[in-house]
Amino acid sequence: RPLLSRLDFTALEYSEEDLAVIAAHIFYEIEVDVRLNIPRSAVQNFILSVWGCMLDNPYHNWTHVVDVTQTVYSLAVQSGVLAGLTGTQRLALFLAALCHDLEHPGVTAAYLLKSQSALAACYRRDPALLERHHSLRAFELMSCHDIGLLQSLTAEERVEVSSLVRDVIMATDMSRHAAFCAATAAATAAATAAAT
């Protein structure tokens, strides 16, 4: 665990197979298997399914998504945020981290729009088409009966997890990053002012 919660962890030092084991250990560390009664086999099947969906890109690949997942885990542990999250919030945060670039084609949304790609057509030329695709594919994997990741959750919990995963993945849209940061700063300032 100490290595997993450190910011100097380097995903490039591990094989893809090792990264699958590391991703599973992170999910066990956040205790979703215990808190939400999710079988470890379902966690493992989900991780392997995500790995199988990642394309062989120079950057947006399996190594990248495990690196991001580990960084999210490290920041959540070191900041104390993880301790304040419910089981469903923990699950959603780490599913979103693992799936935030699911099936990334290795090019930008702008390129896909300008090239009139099939992916751009599917998402009606939405500038956030990549994030929409990542979140849709994440939802499909989370809902897959053969994987069974969310089967132990109540209907309410499944909706909460799915909504949070979608929202977190959509927040990775860099074209909306400045607006998101401004809204976060305003909310933080308001909360700080209310607390004093």
Secondary structure, 3 states (H helix, E strand, C coil): CCCCCCCCCCHHHCCHHHHHHHHHHHHHHCCHHHHCCCCHHHHHHHHHHHHHHCCCCCCCCHHHHHHHHHHHHHHHHHHCHHHHCCHHHHHHHHHHHHHCCCCCCCCCHHHHHHCCCHHHHHCCCCCCHHHHHHHHHHHHHHHCCCCCCCCCCCHHHHHHHHHHHHHHHHCCCHHHHHHHHHHHHHHHHHHHHHHC
